[in-house]
Amino acid sequence: METVLDAYRHGFFPMADAHEGIGFFAYDPRGIIPLDERFTVRRSLRRMMERFPYEIAFDTAPREVLQACSRLDDLTKVGENWLSEEMIEMYLQLFDDRIMHTVEIWKEGLLLGGLYGLTFGAAFCGESMFSRVPYASQIALVHLVERLRLKGFTLLDAQMPSDHLKQFGMYECSQADYLDLFYAASRKDVKW
């Protein structure tokens, strides 16, 4: 467990490796989702959030979120899953230690989407998100940003840049700059 936490503290994140169990990776440039006015929510997503009856919850279904993010139930992706059962158990231990957290989108008792990540002081290291209906993971991300702002977080690490996340204002920085941001944020006493 400490090896995994130490990896995060040095800018690496774990992924299942079919040959070696758990591998550790860094991405340069790093993707950062801003927590200030640069965070953008498209008008179409705002309208969807207004019209789509859903409930937001935090930390109520960690195993379900992890399993949905792992896509282990997708038999067409055998050998391609980056989140193994071993990693799910590790993240559940981190959940018990109040390091791993989830954001969940529910409707009528069904988990429709969500995301999870780890906290280190005022840094949230986003790991993965999933949707079972259109927009659910995006709605979870908007609620995550709202919560991080409210609690005083200063860094939302998206790990790998993607066109999908650029619509929210995601920007790229070097691994060295990311580590500076991470160290500054992780020293702050902020609670989830």
N, C-alpha and C positions, 0 to 999 in steps of 0.2 A: 504493500500500500504506500509506504513512504517513498518508494522508487517512483511511483506514478506521480505523487504530489511534487516530488523534487523535479521531475521532468517538466511539469507545468511551470514551476518556478524558474526554469531555465529556457522557457519558450518552446517546449516540445509538447505534443499532445499524442495520446495513444490511439492506435487503431489495431484491429485484429489483423493478424498476418497468418495466412493459411499454413505457412511453413514454420513460423517461429512462435506462434501463440500471440503475444502482444508486441507490436513494433512501436517505435516512437518516431515522430515526424515533426518537422518544422517547415513552414511555408514562407518563402521570401519572394515577393512582398507579402506582408500580412494584411488581412482585411479587418478594418475597424469600423464599427457602426457608431456614428456620433450620438452623444447623449444631449447635445445642445440643439440650437435652432437649425442646424444642418440636417437633423433627422427629418425625413420627408415621408408623408403619408399621402399617396395619390388620392385624388378626389373620388375615384371609383371605389377604392378600398374604404374610405370614410363612409360613403353611401351604403356599401355592403354592411359595415359594422352597425349602421343605424337601422337597417332593415332586417338583418339576420338575427333572430332571437337566439341568444346563446348565454351561457353562464361562464364566467372566468373563475378559475380556481388555481391555487398555488400549493404544490407539495401534497396533493391528496392521493395521487396514483402513480408513484414513481416507477414501479415495475411495469405497469401498462404503458407508460410513456416510453420507457427504455425499449420494451419489446416492439412497440410500433416503430420507433426510430431504427431499430436493428433490421427490420424487414425480414426477420428470420422465418416468417410464415410464407414468404414468397419463394416458392420452389424453383422459379425460373432463375433465381439469383444465387443458387448454391455456390459457395466458394467465393462470392463477391461481397459478402456482408462484412462491413468494417467493425461491427459491434457484436462480439461473440457472447455466448452465455457466460464465459469466465469474466468478461468485462462487465456484463450486466450485474453479476454478483458483486464485483468490485465497486461499481457505482452505487449499488444499494448500501454497501458499507459506508461509502462517503455520504450518502443521504442520511444514514443513521448518525453520522458525525456532524451533520448540518453544514456540509461543504457542497454537496450536490443538491440542486433545486429544480423543480419543474414548474412550467406554466401550462395549464390545461384549458381547452375549450370543450365545453359540454353542452349537450342539448338533450333534454328528456332522458337523462341518465346514460347517454352514450358519449364516449370520448371521441370527439371528432377531429381533434388536432392538438398539437402542443409542441413543446420543446424542452430541452434540459441543458444545464451547464453547471459549472463549478464557480464558487466564490472564493476569492482571496482578498480580504480587506474590501476595498472599493472597486475591485476588478471582477467582472463576470466573464468567464471564459465559456462562450457558447459552443455547444458540442453538436447538436443535431436538432432537427425539427421534422414534423410530419403532418400531413393533412389526409383526412379521409373524405373530406368534402372541399370544394374550392374555397380558397382564402383562409382556411382555418389556421394554418401555420403563420400566415401573415398577421392575422388578428392576434395570435399569441405573441408575436414579436412586438407589436404595438403595445400590448399590455406589459410586456417585459420592460420595454423602455420607460413606460410611465412609472413602473415600480422602482426601477433603478434610479430614475431622477428623484422620485419622492424620498428614497432612502439615502441619497447622497453618493451614489456610485459615480465613478469618473471614467471607467473604461468598460467597453463592451467589445470583446475580442470575437471576431467572426472566423478566425483562423484563415481560411482560404477565400480570396476574393471571388465573387461570382456576379454575373450580370443580374441575376435575380435579386441579390442584396443591394446592388448599386442603385436600384430604384428608391431605396430608403436613405440614400446619401452615404452609403459605405464608401470609405476611401482606403487607399493603400499606403502602407509605410514600410520601411525596411525592418528587418528582424531586429537590428540594433536599436532603432527608434522604438519599436514595439516593447522591447525589454525595458527601456527607460520608462515608458508609460506604465508598464506592468509593475515595475518595482515601486514607482511613486504611488500608484493606486493601492498596491497590496499592503503598504505600510499604514494606510488609514484604517481607523477603527470604525467600520461600517457594518451594520447588521442587516441581513436579508429581511 
